[in-house]
Amino acid sequence: MSKFKVKDSRTFSERAKSFGQSLLFWKGRKKGMIHTRDLEWDDLRYIFFPSKLEKYGYLNITFYRDDSPYYLALLPLVLAMDHEAKPKWCPRWFLRFLHVFGNDKSLVRVRNRTLSNLHRKLTKGIQFWDWKTKWYHYDLRISITAPKHLQDLADDIEHGFYRRGEKQENEQTKSN
């Protein structure tokens, strides 16, 4: 037996129940350490009627406020990624559908392998991994999977955001 093969220790009734739940697309599944979440009505709203902040959710970007400086700094990158990732013939609602039903709205979980692969193929694998601030509020870190020109744009946004924030902080300390 291969060391990479995991033996399913669930009983037949547990496996049958899990399989039956998988046929009901809205019910999450549990297999070992992997859990998929239950789909909710809010997921259908997200697919067909997204808010301004959810429009590009299929790229795995999450915004919390549209008036934050991070939203304003990241928006040009998101628009460029959307332009590169979205096929011209494919509507965004379909990409959000694949994001929910294929990837379970997650970077790591896969709800349906076929839909997940289709999502990755249509978007050319372009996605956000993370964005955060590190030591200072102006120390923005961006992690994406994208072609080099989008990586360069992300680097330029990081460095410009840092330089402007550091300059503003230095001016405030000089005036005090």
Disulfide bonds with the S-S distance in Angstrom:
none
